[in-house]
Each structure stands twice: as structure tokens, then as C-alpha cells.
Amino acid sequence: MENIIFRNIERSDTESLWNMMNQLDYETKFMLYEPGERGKNLDRLQGAIDSAVDGNDLCFLALDGNEIVGYITAQVGRVRRENHSAYIVVGIREKYRNRGIGTEFFKKLNEWAVEKKIVRLELTVICNNKIALNLYKKNGFEIEGIKRKSLYIDGEYIDEYYMAKIIG
């Protein structure tokens, strides 16, 4: 992980994070958006960043110099019946994968979850995304079910796993 810096997101990172996420859409079929589909709604993204900066949610970055090369977000449930859980999204640029960034992200996520008294971390992952599945399993996530025909990619329906980790 030479030269990779990790830090919490800052309000000034909005455009850089959008650019990274948009670039990721072109590099992988494992994220939600297709290339060119992500609208440049910086106000919406700014709202999510504000929530992390204000301490409600998590947004943790990996940077190579000034360039964002990866992120992990955790959004806490917004109603009382769900505010013990958080939904996770992870994105790492292709040329930065398998360099320990994901492991570092999940260390930070676990610290944050304990501090926030989060009991359940959850995510979905495309069933054939072996690299992500291995990372999630290595960090204590378990498959809870299958979201059948969840996505439509390159002319075929794709299943996703529901995965979760219970803390404590």
C-alpha cells in the first residue's frame, strides 16, 4: 500500500468522489451504474457527504496523492427500527485492487460500527464477484440469501447475495 493515504471524507471532496465513482462505472460491471449512466447530481452526493462529515454515516477514502482511488460508505438506518444497522458500499479502482485497501476499509468500518453502537452491517454483492466475496467473508460477513435476477447486465439477469455481519 505504498503511498496510499486513508482518511475520512471532507466536504470539499464532493466533485473528486463523483469523478472517481464515474470512472469506476467504466472499469467494472460490479457496481450499480452502467458507464455514462451516473448523473452528475453533486447536491445529492453532497448530502451524503455532509451526513458522514456530521458523524451520522461513514465515508472513508483511499487516496494516491490527491486522487481518490477507493471508498467505503456505511449509511445508518434512518428510522428507529433500523438505526442499529448500516448499509455498506465499497468501490476500489481496478488498478488498486488486491493491495490491502479493502482490508484497511473494513478495519475502519469495524471501529466506526463499535463506536456508533451498530449491531448489523449489511450489503449486496453480485454472486460471481469472487474478489469482493472473499473480502467480505474474510471480514466476518455471511451470506443470508440470494436476491434473484436483481440486476440486468449485458443482456442477462444477475443474482446478488444478501450479506451481513452481526457485531457483538
C-alpha positions, -999 to 999 in steps of 0.1 A, spaced: 0 0 0 29 23 -8 18 60 -9 -19 52 -2 -33 76 23 -66 68 42 -88 95 57 -124 104 64 -142 123 36 -143 161 37 -170 184 23 -145 196 -4 -142 160 -18 -176 160 -35 -165 165 -71 -134 143 -67 -155 115 -53 -181 118 -81 -153 117 -107 -139 85 -91 -173 68 -89 -180 77 -125 -146 64 -136 -153 32 -116 -185 27 -136 -163 23 -168 -139 -1 -151 -162 -27 -136 -195 -43 -141 -198 -50 -104 -211 -15 -94 -247 -4 -98 -243 22 -126 -235 15 -162 -209 36 -179 -223 71 -186 -255 65 -166 -244 83 -133 -260 117 -133 -238 145 -120 -261 154 -91 -235 169 -68 -261 182 -44 -274 147 -37 -238 134 -32 -230 165 -11 -260 155 12 -245 120 17 -210 135 24 -225 160 48 -241 132 67 -207 114 70 -189 146 80 -215 154 106 -209 119 121 -242 102 112 -228 79 85 -193 68 74 -174 77 42 -137 67 43 -114 73 14 -82 58 0 -60 83 -19 -30 80 -41 -16 116 -39 -46 138 -44 -66 112 -64 -94 92 -47 -88 56 -56 -113 39 -33 -141 45 -8 -163 27 17 -196 41 29 -220 30 56 -254 46 58 -272 41 91 -309 32 90 -330 64 91 -359 52 113 -357 39 149 -364 3 139 -334 3 116 -309 27 133 -289 -2 147 -279 -13 112 -259 2 83 -258 -5 46 -223 -7 31 -210 2 -3 -173 -3 -13 -156 8 -45 -119 4 -54 -104 14 -87 -93 -16 -107 -55 -10 -106 -56 -6 -68 -73 -38 -60 -55 -66 -41 -33 -41 -23 -48 -42 11 -71 -12 7 -103 -33 13 -88 -48 44 -80 -13 57 -115 -1 49 -131 -29 69 -108 -22 99 -121 14 99 -157 2 93 -155 -21 123 -141 6 146 -168 30 134 -195 5 139 -185 -3 175 -182 34 183 -217 41 168 -232 10 185 -241 -5 152 -252 -41 156 -258 -51 119 -237 -43 88 -253 -54 55 -246 -53 18 -254 -69 -15 -228 -83 -39 -231 -99 -74 -228 -136 -68 -198 -141 -92 -178 -112 -77 -152 -136 -61 -128 -109 -50 -154 -90 -31 -170 -121 -17 -136 -132 -3 -130 -98 12 -165 -97 28 -162 -133 42 -127 -126 55 -142 -97 74 -170 -117 90 -198 -112 66 -221 -142 59 -245 -149 30 -280 -146 43 -298 -151 10 -300 -146 -28 -316 -116 -45 -326 -134 -77 -325 -116 -110 -315 -85 -91 -296 -67 -119 -297 -68 -157 -262 -67 -171 -251 -72 -207 -284 -88 -217 -288 -112 -188 -303 -112 -153 -277 -114 -125 -283 -127 -89 -269 -109 -59 -261 -122 -24 -275 -105 7 -247 -105 32 -245 -93 67 -222 -92 98 -236 -91 133 -214 -72 157 -213 -82 194 
